[in-house]
Amino acid sequence: MPVTERSPMIDDLLTGIRDGKRASVSRAITIMESTAPKHRALARELLAELPRGDVVRVGISGVPGVGKSTFIETLGTHLTQQGHKVGVLAVDPSSVRTGGSVLGDKTRMARLSVDPNAFIRPSPSAGTLGGVARATVQAMAVLEAAGYDAILVETVGVGQSEVTVAGMVDTFLFLTIANTGDQLQGIKKGILEITDVVAVNKADPDDEARSQQARVAARELAGALRLVRGHGEWVPPVVTASGLTGHDVDGVWAQILEHRDHLGVDGLARKRAEQQLEFTWALVRDELDQRLRHSAGVKAIRDDVRAEVLAGELTAPLAADRLLAAYDDER
C-alpha cells in the first residue's frame, strides 16, 4: 500500500488539544462535524492519534419545558467548582437551509460558557442520526484528549435521538417535572427502558407545594420503573432537584457516579466496547450515505427520478432501485 503523507495540520492540532487550547479543540470538532471528503480524511487521521483519558460521559434528555439547559448549566458549574473540566455537547436540530445549529446553547448557558474549565458546543445534527453519532462521538474523543473529564451530551428530546445518545454515553439521565399528576403519560416506555437515573427537576425547596408535587412524581416514577425493569437489573433511582437554585444537584451527580460504580471497571469496558461496535456500523451507514450523495451516476439521474416520483410515475421502491443501480454501476 502507498504511504500517504501526514498532514502538518494534524501535528498542530494534536499539540493544541493536548495543551487544552480551546481554539484547537474547536477547530478539531469543526473538522469532525464536516462532511467534506478532505475533512473526513483529516478526522480519521486525527482520531487515530488522540490520547485517551478517564472521562465520565452522561447523556441528558427530558420532556419539553423541563429546564434542561438551566439544569446542565447548574450541574456543569457545580462540577467545575469541584475541580472537574466539563464539556457540554448539545445535539441541536439542524437548520434546513444552512445545516447550522438552531438552539444556540451558548446563549442559554451564559454563566457556564464563560467558565474557563467548561467548553460548550452546540452540534448540528445535519438532519440524520448517523450524523449525530459520528460528530458527537468524535467530538467526545477530542474533549477527552483535551483533559475534559466530565462530558454532558444534551439531546433535543425527540424520540430516536435519545436512543442514539444513550448508545454513546456511560449513563443516561432523564429529567422530568411534576405537574398535575399526569407526568407518566408524557413519558414513553422506551425512554424508561434506556434511562439510568431520573431527576424530577424544579423541586424548589422554597416552594413547598412544588416540592410536594415533585416528591409525589418521584414516587410514581419509581414504581413505574420497578415494573419496567426486570429483577436483578439496575433500577434507576428517582431523585428530586432544582436546576434553578442548585438544590440537590450534587445528589443527582452522586447517583450518576453510583451507576458508574454499579457497572464496574469490566462492565464499563464492555459497554464502551459494544458502543464502539455500534459506532462502527453508524460510520459505515454515514459513509455510504455520503458516497451516494456524491456519486456521479446518482447525480446524473437524481433530478429525473425526483420528477417522476413527484409526478406519480415512479414508486418509491423502484426509484430507490434505480438510484442504487446507478451507484453500483460505478463500482
N, C-alpha and C positions, 0 to 999 in steps of 0.2 A: 504494500500500500504506500502511496506517496505521502511524505511527511508534510503536513500543512504548516505554514508559517504562523507562529504565535503572534497575535495582535498585541502591539505595545500598549494599547488601551487596557488590556487585562491586568498587566502589572501595576499600572497606575491605580486602577480601581481596587485591586486586592490590597495594595498598601493603604489606601484611604479607608477602606472598610475595616481593616484590622486596627487602624488607628481611631476608629469610631467617628470619622469625619462625616457629618451629615450630608454634605454635598455629594460625596462619593456614594453614600447609601442611597440617596435619592436618584442619582444617575443610574446606579445599578438596577434599581427597581423599575425605573423607566424602561430600561433595556429589556427586563424580564416581561414587562407588560406589552411590549411592542409586537406586532405581528409581521413586521418587515423581515424578510428572509435573512438579511445580514445581521439584524439584531438577534434573531432567534439562534443563529450560529454563535454569536458572541455570548449569549445567555448560557448555552450548553457548555462552552469553554470555561466560563466564569464559575458555573455551578460545580464543575469537576474539581475546582481548586479551593473552594470556600472552606475554611476551617469550621469544625463543629463546636458547639458549646452546650452547656447544661441549661436548658430553657423549659419553662412551663408554657404550654400552648393551650389557650382557652377560647372556645367558640362561645359567642353570646348572641342570643336571639330573644324575641319577645313579641307579645301581642302589640298591635298599634296603640300608641299613646302611653306605653309603659314607662317611657323615660329612659330608653337605652343609653343615649348619648350622655345624659346627666349622670347616670349610674356609672358608666365606663370612665367618665372624667373623674368622678369621685374615687372610684376604685384605683384608677391609674395614679392619681395624686397620693393616695394612701400608700401605694406600693413604692413610689419614688421616695417618699418620706422615710420608708423603711430601708432605703438603700438599694432598691432594685432599679434596673433600667427597663423601661416599659415601651414596647412597640404596639401601636394600635393600627390594625388594618381594617378599614371599613369597606365592606363589599357593597358598592353602590349600584343601583340600576343605571345603565348607561343611557346617555342622551342618544336618541335615534339619529339625530343629524350629525353630531360631532364625535360620538363614541366616548365622550368625557363623562366624568362623574357628575351626577345631578345633585346629590345631597350636600356635598361640601362640608365634611365633618370638622374641618379645622375651624370653621366659623361657629360650630355648635359646641366646641370644646376649647373655648378661648383660654382658660386657665392652664389646661394641660398642654396646649400647643406651644406655650412659651416656657415650659419646664425643660431645662437643659438635659434632664435624664429621661425625656419622653420623645417619641417620634410617632407622628400621626400621618397616615397615608390613606386617603380615600382611593380605592381601587375600582375603576370602572369594570363592569363585568363583560362589556363588549357584546352583550346580548346572548352569550352562551355560557352554560355552566362549565363546559370544558375550558373556556377562557378563564373563568373564576378559579378553577382548580390549578391551572398552570401558573397564572400570575400570582395567586395568593401563596401557594406552596413555595414558589421560588422567592417571593418577597420575604417569607418567613426565614428562609435559609440565609438571605442577606442580613436580616436583622440579627439572627443568631450569631453569624460570623462577626458582626459588629459589636457583640457583647451585650445585646439586649437579652435579659434572662426571663422576662415575662412578656408574652405576646398575646394580645387580645384581638380576636377576629370577630367583628360585628357583622351579622347578616342583615339583609333588608327585611327579613321575616316574611318571605313569600314562598311558602311551600317547599319545593325541591331544593332551594338554595340552602336551607338548614341542614338537609341530609348531606349535601356536598361539603359544607363546612364541618359538620360533625365528623366526617371521614378524614379530616386533616389535622385534628387537634387531639390533645390528651383528654380534655374534659369539656363537656358541653353544658353550658349554663343557660337555663331558661328563665327569663324574667316575666312575671305576670303582675297583675294588680287586683285588688279586691274592689268589687263594685256592688251590684245588688244581689249577689249570691248566685249569679248565673255564669261565673267566670269559667266553670268547667265546660260550658257549651262552646266557648271560643277557642278551645284547645283541642287540636286533633290528636287522636290516639297515637298516630305515627310520631308526633313530636315527643310525647311522653315516653315512647319506646327508645328514643335516642338520647334522652336527657339524662345527665349525670347528677346535676344539682339544680334545684328550683329555688328561686328567691321571689317572694312577694314584695314588690317594691312599693314605695310611697307610704311606708309604715312609719309616719312621723310620730315620735313619742309625745310631742306637744299637742297632738290631736287625738284624744282618747277614742273618739268614735271611729276614726280611720284606723287606728291601731287595732281596735277590736275587730273591725272588718277584716283586716289583714290576718289576724290570728285565726279567725273562722275559715278564711280562704285557705290558709296553710293546712289546717286540719283536714279540710275536704280534699285537697290535692294529695296529701299524704295517704289518705285512704284510697284514692283512685290509683296512685302509683303502686300500692301494695297489691292491687288486683291485676295491674298491667304486667308487673314484673313477677317472674317465677320465683319459687323458693330457692334459696341458695345464691341468688344473684344479688348484685349491688342494688339496693333500693335507694333511689335518690332522696337525700334529705331535703325537706322543705323548710326554709327559714324566712324570716321577715327582715326587712332592712329599708333604709331610706337613702336613696342616692342623692337627694337634695340636701339633707342635713348630715349625711355620713353615718347615721346611726346604724350600728351592727354591720356595716360594710366589711369590717375586718372579720366578722363571723362568716360571711359568705366566702371570703378568701380561705378561711380555715377549712371550710367544707370542701373547697376545691383541692386543697392540699391533702385532705383526708381521703378523697377519691384517688388521688395520685398514689398515696401510700397503700390503698387497697389494691391497686394494680400491681404494685411491687416492681422491682427492677426488671424481672423477667417478663411480667405481664405488660409493662410499658414498652419494652423492647419488641415483644411480639406484636403488640398493637401497631407500633410505628412501622414494623416490617410489612404487616398486612396493608397499611396505608400506602406504603411505597409501591407495593404491587398494584394496588388500585390506581395509584397516581400514574404508574407506567402505562396502564391502559387508557387513562384520561389523556395522557400526552399523545398516545397513538391516535386516538379519535380526533384530537385537536389538530394534529399534523395532517391527517387525511383530509380534514375539513379545509385546511389551508391549501393543500395541494389541489383539491377540487376547484377551489375559488381561483387559483392562479393557472389552471390548466388551459392551454391554448385551444385544445379541442372542445372543452366545455364552453369557453368564451365564444367560440365560433358559432355554436348553436343555441346559446343561452337565450338570446332575445327571441328567436323563433319559437323555442319551447315555451317561453313565458307567454307570448302572444297566443299560441294555440291553447294553452291551459286556460287563460283568461277568457278566450272565446268559446270555451266548452268543447273544443275539437279534440282535446287530448286529456286523458285521465291522469291523475297524479302518479299512479304506479307506472304507467307507460312513459310518462315524462321522466321519472326517476331513472327508468331503464335506459332511456336514450342518453341522458347525461352521463350515467356511469359507463355506458358503452363508448361514448366519446372520450372519456378519460382513459378507459382500458386500451383503446386503440393507440394511444401514445406510448404505451409501455413497450 
